[in-house]
Amino acid sequence: MIYTGKLNRRLTFQRLEAKEDEMGQDKSSWQDYKTVWGSVKPYKSSEYNFMGKLKPEVSHRIYVRFRNDITADMRIKYHGRIFTIEGPPLDIDERHELLEIQCKEVFEGNGYQI
């Protein structure tokens, strides 16, 4: 289990926002929304095999203090890495203390992250 003392990584939640450019066309881009302390945990090989059967796209769990403004349409930036949120955040033990967010790390085809 993750305890709040282990939330020692700076994570930035991003939202996709549409803005009009000079030509009046909508341009969507990811904008920083909120930076918080959290923890990034890859699934262990045995967990990954199990999760792969349930949700093949999930590769990491991210933990943050409870917030009610985090949604599945956001993504998380951490040290130049990008994680998409794969489903609604889970309120651990329904105590409003800690969220578990199941994520997938995103790469481009050439091996570089987007």
Summary of the structure (lengths in Angstrom):
residues: 114
radius of gyration: 15.4
end to end distance: 30.2
largest distance: 51.7
contacts: 287
relative contact order: 0.21
helix: 14%
strand: 49%
